[in-house]
Amino acid sequence: MKSRIMTGADLKTLTGKGEKQMTASEIRNLTGMNRRRFCETYGIPYATMCDWESGRVTPAPYVLNLLERCVRADITEKLNK
């Protein structure tokens, strides 16, 4: 199934402060990017992302929080162009 880039309306319905932490897969899916492109864009080693998404390794909550913020900022910037 192909992912899609979220719209501004979609972003408002996603988890926010104080709610459940998003997973690495959920964060990547916000972008509509495949794993390789996402890793290249955000400087994450491909093997690390594979480990996170498979559940072999759990990223620290602050890492997911920072990644989510970066992705949301990038999406917002693209929507405002």
Helices and strands as residue ranges (DSSP letters): H 8-13, H 24-31, H 35-42, H 46-54, H 61-79
